[in-house]
Amino acid sequence: MQEFSALLAGVDFSTSSSAVARALIGVRLLVGGVGGMIVETEAYDHEDPASHSFSGPTVRNAAMFGPPGRAYVYRSYGIHWCLNFVCREAGHGAGVLVRALAPTDGLALMRERRGLEDIRLLCAGPGRLGQALAIDHGLNGRRLDQPPFALLAPEPGLVFSVVSGPRIGISKAVDQPWRFGLAGSPFLSRPFR
């Protein structure tokens, strides 16, 4: 089996979840050729009471304790599949939730999957993004450096203004500024304060 390099698309997945979450802004994510530029993320760590890994490994969160550079996929509210990227070293239990994309590839297919035309709402939020990219539990634990995933570094010279603030939709550690976004992007799930 081919070894995974912790460096993928210019992002070092062996570092902290907050560093990875910030570094992913501007990276292009494709799943089966469909996707776009990551414009919003959230970081989670095993020492963070809002994280799925806080209470230790379970069947549901096992992928978070695996090697970095893999997908952790879970169902939110019993409805939406959410895509996370595992980071840090194996056994640590850290990840980054991909909250929003600026859609660029496979727009017709995303519109069909989502049942709407408004490009701004195709991938604005983790549930919408999951539906637009056809994320499901079959991708849980899969390597991000192999199909159907493709992570592509931004073009050299591009500079992104990244903002941060509190995460969304959690009840613990609500003031932790581990939500990151592309400043001014119309594709964010919610504007930053």
SVG drawing of the C-alpha trace seen along z (x, -y; Angstrom):
<svg xmlns="http://www.w3.org/2000/svg" viewBox="-35 -41 40 43">
<polyline fill="none" stroke="black" stroke-width="0.4" points="0.0,0.0 1.3,-3.5 2.3,-5.7 0.4,-8.9 2.3,-12.1 0.9,-14.4 1.4,-17.3 -1.5,-17.5 -2.4,-20.5 0.1,-22.5 -1.6,-21.7 0.2,-19.8 -2.4,-17.5 -0.1,-16.4 -0.5,-19.8 -3.2,-21.2 -6.8,-21.2 -7.0,-25.0 -3.9,-25.3 -5.3,-22.9 -8.7,-24.6 -7.1,-27.9 -4.8,-26.5 -7.7,-24.8 -9.3,-28.1 -8.6,-28.5 -7.9,-24.8 -10.0,-23.2 -11.9,-20.1 -13.4,-17.7 -15.3,-14.5 -15.7,-12.5 -14.9,-15.6 -17.6,-17.7 -16.8,-20.6 -15.1,-23.9 -12.9,-26.2 -13.1,-25.7 -14.3,-29.0 -15.3,-27.9 -14.1,-25.4 -14.3,-24.6 -11.6,-23.0 -12.2,-20.3 -9.8,-18.6 -10.0,-15.7 -9.5,-18.2 -12.4,-20.3 -15.8,-19.5 -17.6,-20.3 -15.7,-17.6 -17.0,-14.1 -13.6,-12.8 -13.8,-14.5 -15.0,-11.3 -12.6,-9.0 -12.9,-6.6 -16.3,-5.1 -17.6,-3.2 -19.0,-6.5 -15.8,-8.6 -13.1,-5.9 -11.9,-7.6 -11.0,-10.7 -8.5,-8.6 -6.9,-7.2 -4.1,-8.6 -4.2,-12.2 -5.4,-13.0 -8.5,-10.8 -12.2,-11.6 -14.4,-11.5 -18.0,-11.4 -21.0,-11.5 -24.7,-12.1 -25.9,-15.3 -29.4,-15.4 -30.1,-12.1 -30.4,-13.9 -27.2,-15.4 -23.9,-13.7 -21.0,-16.0 -17.4,-15.8 -14.4,-16.3 -10.7,-15.9 -8.7,-14.1 -5.5,-15.8 -2.7,-15.5 -1.1,-12.1 -3.0,-8.8 -4.7,-8.3 -5.1,-12.0 -8.7,-12.6 -8.8,-15.9 -10.5,-17.0 -11.7,-19.9 -15.4,-20.2 -15.7,-21.5 -18.6,-24.0 -18.8,-25.7 -17.4,-25.7 -17.5,-28.2 -18.9,-25.8 -16.8,-25.6 -16.9,-22.0 -20.0,-19.9 -22.5,-22.7 -25.3,-21.0 -24.9,-17.8 -24.8,-19.8 -28.0,-21.6 -29.6,-18.3 -28.6,-16.8 -29.7,-19.9 -32.9,-20.6 -32.1,-24.3 -30.5,-26.8 -29.0,-29.4 -25.2,-28.8 -24.8,-30.7 -26.8,-28.0 -25.4,-24.9 -22.6,-24.3 -23.3,-27.0 -23.3,-24.8 -22.0,-21.3 -25.4,-19.6 -25.8,-21.3 -22.2,-20.6 -22.6,-17.0 -25.7,-16.7 -24.1,-18.6 -21.0,-16.4 -22.9,-13.1 -21.1,-12.6 -22.2,-9.4 -20.9,-7.1 -19.1,-5.0 -16.5,-7.7 -15.7,-7.5 -12.1,-6.7 -11.1,-7.1 -7.8,-8.7 -7.9,-12.3 -5.1,-11.7 -7.0,-9.0 -10.2,-9.0 -12.9,-10.0 -11.2,-12.8 -8.9,-15.4 -7.5,-18.3 -5.8,-20.9 -3.6,-23.7 -4.5,-27.3 -2.6,-28.8 0.8,-30.2 0.6,-33.8 -3.0,-33.9 -3.5,-35.5 -6.6,-34.8 -7.8,-37.0 -9.0,-34.6 -11.3,-35.6 -12.1,-33.6 -14.8,-33.5 -16.9,-31.2 -18.1,-27.9 -21.8,-27.4 -24.4,-25.1 -22.6,-23.8 -23.5,-24.2 -20.0,-23.7 -16.9,-25.7 -19.0,-28.2 -16.5,-31.1 -13.5,-29.1 -12.6,-31.1 -12.1,-28.0 -14.4,-28.8 -12.4,-30.1 -13.6,-31.7 -12.7,-33.5 -13.3,-37.2 -16.2,-38.6 -17.2,-35.3 -20.9,-35.1 -20.7,-31.4 -20.3,-31.2 -22.9,-29.4 -23.3,-32.5 -21.4,-35.8 -18.7,-36.4 -19.4,-39.0"/>
</svg>
